[in-house]
Every structure is written in structure tokens, then in C-alpha cells.
């Protein structure tokens, strides 16, 4: 019964059926080759002719026996010989690596009819690998990037497992084998020479087909422990150390001129081969299967721009047109549309330019009118500030007169005393000199008072100059001191030393300080003597880049209802005020790039703070 028949017997029966079927086809086939005429099968001899004969000879013998009327012969070939044999029809079939097949398919129209299957339970879609090996004692070579400026040996620039797979992996790691290595040596077949060259130290690293190291180790040719695999991983069988992803296994392909019926007979014969046949054992595979997809090889070649995609390196016009004429047509239509669009846009630009020119002319006119209005407003503001200064000086006149009376009275007294003593003859020359010096000092004192008043009343254009804030505060206090003495108000100051200069007009800054002092003095009317005092302080805040001038009184404070309106023109809290002091003060401070504000957390009394920016560069420019 069939259930008791050995597996080998079933295979033999299957082979007999295939042989009888192939024989009937051969008897009916006309126009074929003569009986006994040898048909060559070219095999890529990556380990040399002798090893190729050992591995593939039994497979060729199996085909010669299994396909009646056809005598197959083995033709070991290098990559260059393989292309020449296909080009000149010296062979009828080829067994080669996937990369060489894809290139020959593109150039000469060969077509795969079967794919080698290495292991019975594994897909042949991932069975071709590359191994990048170095000596195990090379501690400086651990990663693919370590190969930079090192020497590397490979089979050929066209070798798939012997170079191109490793080339793609190096390129993905940012390493160009043609530019970044100190030397790239192509040794040709057999691959065993590359392993021995690395072992002897002739080169730093080598690129071989995946699983070659394991085969040479099993044959006793090398010791695996002497080598290290870079970018190490395992193949799909888990038996070989490799450096790249897996690609489809080797195909069996027929040439364009080879008979399709003969190719079918050959394919059916190989598909029927038992797993344990001596040809499969010698070739180290388990059999053959239907052709698998080779898109992964195309993707790699497109990435490397080799084989069918070598044109991408130096594309010709005719080639580009034949491949991409649709895109060229789309591009032409796009350019035509763009030209029409440019013409239309230019027309619109002309119209818009005319409109913008007219609008710009109107805008320029409006800007000139606005600048003139601003200049007029500024001039009026300066005039108003001058009027307020004159008014302020008038109010300070009585105090200033008292200040002037003191030095003048002293001068008069010194002069009368000097005349009396001269007439009586009771004065020495030294005493006379001392009296005259005192008279000079009092005269200078009166002159200084008059000079400060004249400077305060002087009408001039505002000019930004480096200003010593502490000096301006002292001068303002000197001007206001007579008024303060008249009212019994004590003035005190706390000035920070080494303040940076600010850009300001000194007279206008003094006017702001005096305005604040007068307002503070008005707020102190009717209060006890212990609260009749005003404090001035200065400080520098480096974080803000501002200099602060604080004027504080100890009066009743500011009415909350009045606080929002303090800086409005003509708003006043006194019956005899004009309501222009704080408004003008705010305008002057803001024209200097600063601000003036009320500090709310002061009790008792009120505090106004002037903030002026430090503009050292602007001061230098002035």
C-alpha cells in the first residue's frame, strides 16, 4: 500500500513519470537540437572552477539523466565571462547570484524559471547575504564606521554578495567605500582568497558572500575564532553570521533564444528533485522552487545607481525623454501656465504700482503735514513750558529776593565797617584783605543765585546731553531752597553715588523736579511742623536700565478719586493752580524716553517717581 511505501520510492516514481513526460515532449519537439548535442549551463564560480565542479557537477549529471535526449554540461564562469557568454549565446541556461541576474535580465532579456532553495522549510526570499570580516585581534575595528581610512578587499564592483550588498549597508551607515577607504581592492574569484588575505593582514577587512566563513570552517580551512564580523547579525537559518539584510537566493534563468519547452522540461525536472538527492547534498541545497520576487534587488540597485539604474548617474536626454515624457509634458504645461501667470501678474503689478504711487504721494503729504503739526505742537509745548517756568520763577521771587538780600546786606555791612576802620586808622593790611575776600564771596553767592534763576528762565531748544542726575537734583533744590525756608519746610536728600548719566535737557529736568517740589510743598499746608519735610532720593536699577528720582512728601496723600486725572491738562486740586504742572512734567519726561508715576504704597504722604533710561550710546553720539 502507498502508506507503507518509502519516501525515496515515491520520489523515484515521480522522477520516472517526469522522465516519461519529458521524453514524449522531446519526441514531439521539432526544430530542436540534435539528440546528444550538449547544452551548456553557465554557473557563477565564486569559489573557483574546482569548487564549482564539486558543488554543481552532480546537478548537471542529474539533469542529463532526467531529461532524455539532452546532454547538459557545466560551464564555470566569472562575472565578466558570464556576461560575455550570455551576450554571444555560448550557454543556454545560467545559475548566478541575484544581482548578476537582474543586470543580465535588463541587458540581454534572460528570464528566471526557478529559484534555489537552501533549506526545506525556509523561504528563499532571504537567503543571500554579505559578510564583512576583520581579524579578531583588531580591537580598533568594531563598527562599520571604523573602516574609514582602512583597506578593504572585495570580489568585484559588480559582485552582488561579494560587494554590492556590503556597499549598500556601508552607504546607509554614512560610509562611501569609493571615497572614505584608504584602499578598495577587487581580487576576483575565488572568494577564499579574500578570507586568507584578511587573515594574513594583507588588508584590514574583507567582503565575502554570507555563510562562506562557516563553510570554510567546516572544511577545516580556517578557524572562525580568528575573525570578527562587523555589523553582525544572523541569517534566516540562524547558522551564519552576516552583516547585511537578506536578499533572494540564486535563480536558474534561460536565455532569450532558449526554447520555452526545453526550459519547461528543465524546470519540472528540478522541481521534482528529492531533498536528499546526491546533487542537492553536493550543492548544499534542499531543492528548487518557483521563481521568487526580486524587487528587493531592484531597490538596492536603484539606491546604488548600478545595473539597470546606472543611467541615473549620467542620464541622457533621449533616455530621460523615453522614460519620463509624461512628466516633461506636465512640466511644459506648467511652464506655459507660469509664463501666462507672470504676464498677468506683471499687468496687475503695473496697475497696483500706479495706485500705490498715488497712495504713497498722498501718504507722504499727510506725513509731512503731520510732522509739521507735531513740530508746531512741540514748539507750543516748549513755549508753554517756558511760560510755566516764568510763572514758577515769579512765585519763587520773594524767596529769591530774601536770598539775594542776605549777601547784599553782608557786602554793605563789610564795606561800611571797612570805611570806618580805615578812617580811624585801626585796620591792618591783612584784616583789610580778609574783609574784601568776604565781600567777594558774598558777591559770588549773589551772582550764583541770579545765574541759577537766569538759567532756569532761559529759553532754548531741547538738546539731549549727558546729564548728571545728582547735579540736576542739587541745583533744583538750591532754586527751591528759598521757598522751602519761607514755608518752614525741611528739604533732605539721599542721592546714590556713581549714577550713570542719562540723556536729557538739564533745564527741563530741573523744571520737572521743581514742579514736583512745589506740589509737595502745597500738600503740606496747614500741617504740624514735624511733618513739614520733603525727601528727594535717586537710585539706579540695572535690571530695568533706569535711573529713578523720587520726590516724597509727608502730607495727607492723594485723593483716590483724583489719582486717575493727575496728569490730565488743566486738572488741579488747588484753587490757584493752572493744572499744567504735572501734564507738562509728564510730556517732558516722556520726550526723554522715560515715565513719571505715583507710588501708591507710601504712608503718610505721596511719592512721585521719575524714571529715565540710561542711554550711554546716545549720549556718546551727541
Secondary structure as GFF3:
##gff-version 3
##sequence-region A 1 622
A	DSSP	three_ten_helix	2	4	.	.	.	ID=ss1
A	DSSP	alpha_helix	7	28	.	.	.	ID=ss2
A	DSSP	beta_strand	38	44	.	.	.	ID=ss3
A	DSSP	alpha_helix	49	66	.	.	.	ID=ss4
A	DSSP	beta_strand	71	77	.	.	.	ID=ss5
A	DSSP	alpha_helix	79	87	.	.	.	ID=ss6
A	DSSP	beta_strand	93	96	.	.	.	ID=ss7
A	DSSP	alpha_helix	98	108	.	.	.	ID=ss8
A	DSSP	beta_strand	111	117	.	.	.	ID=ss9
A	DSSP	three_ten_helix	124	126	.	.	.	ID=ss10
A	DSSP	beta_strand	130	135	.	.	.	ID=ss11
A	DSSP	three_ten_helix	144	147	.	.	.	ID=ss12
A	DSSP	beta_strand	151	154	.	.	.	ID=ss13
A	DSSP	pi_helix	160	164	.	.	.	ID=ss14
A	DSSP	alpha_helix	165	172	.	.	.	ID=ss15
A	DSSP	beta_strand	183	186	.	.	.	ID=ss16
A	DSSP	alpha_helix	192	200	.	.	.	ID=ss17
A	DSSP	beta_strand	205	209	.	.	.	ID=ss18
A	DSSP	alpha_helix	212	218	.	.	.	ID=ss19
A	DSSP	three_ten_helix	224	226	.	.	.	ID=ss20
A	DSSP	beta_strand	227	229	.	.	.	ID=ss21
A	DSSP	beta_strand	233	234	.	.	.	ID=ss22
A	DSSP	beta_strand	241	242	.	.	.	ID=ss23
A	DSSP	beta_strand	251	254	.	.	.	ID=ss24
A	DSSP	alpha_helix	260	271	.	.	.	ID=ss25
A	DSSP	alpha_helix	278	283	.	.	.	ID=ss26
A	DSSP	beta_strand	287	289	.	.	.	ID=ss27
A	DSSP	alpha_helix	295	304	.	.	.	ID=ss28
A	DSSP	three_ten_helix	307	312	.	.	.	ID=ss29
A	DSSP	alpha_helix	317	424	.	.	.	ID=ss30
A	DSSP	alpha_helix	429	457	.	.	.	ID=ss31
A	DSSP	beta_strand	465	467	.	.	.	ID=ss32
A	DSSP	alpha_helix	469	487	.	.	.	ID=ss33
A	DSSP	beta_strand	490	495	.	.	.	ID=ss34
A	DSSP	beta_strand	502	504	.	.	.	ID=ss35
A	DSSP	alpha_helix	506	523	.	.	.	ID=ss36
A	DSSP	three_ten_helix	529	531	.	.	.	ID=ss37
A	DSSP	beta_strand	533	541	.	.	.	ID=ss38
A	DSSP	beta_strand	546	553	.	.	.	ID=ss39
A	DSSP	alpha_helix	560	563	.	.	.	ID=ss40
A	DSSP	alpha_helix	581	591	.	.	.	ID=ss41
A	DSSP	beta_strand	595	599	.	.	.	ID=ss42
A	DSSP	beta_strand	607	613	.	.	.	ID=ss43
A	DSSP	alpha_helix	616	621	.	.	.	ID=ss44
###
